[in-house]
Amino acid sequence: MLYAILAYHVEDELSAWTPQQDAAVVAKVIEVQAPLRASGHLGPAARLDDTKKARTLRGPGAGMVLDGPFAETKEQLLGFHLVNYDTDEEAIAAARKLREVNPSAVYEIRPVKLYVPADGFGATPSKG
């Protein structure tokens, strides 16, 4: 089963990191990713750009494009990892490994159903 490990962080804190601090965390995350990728469990991973650059499409018909997300939260979604494991426990274990090197991040683990298969992982198998 595919899982999204969604990485939340206080964006202002992350923005305050020096380039050296940021590079050090990224290097540690890449070290954690390497065995996950080598075992075939890690798919795409991405760091999202600033939330101030985001746009939200909402409303009826063609909708209206609004600036940024409007969640009233202290933490923002800043990135994700797509992983493939048989159980929730395995996906949670992968998130724990990521959190060891980025302990101020909050990780949400959520099952994913692919609508459009991509290279690396096939379509989500239907249960039934």
Buried (B, 14 or more C-beta within 10 A) or exposed (E): BBBBBBBBBBBEEBEEEEEEEBEEBEEBBEEBBEEBBEEEBBBEBEEBEEBEEBEBEEEEEEEEEEEEEEEEEEBBBBBBBBBBBEEEEBBBEBBEBBBEBBEEBBBEBEEBEEEEEEEEBEEBEEEE
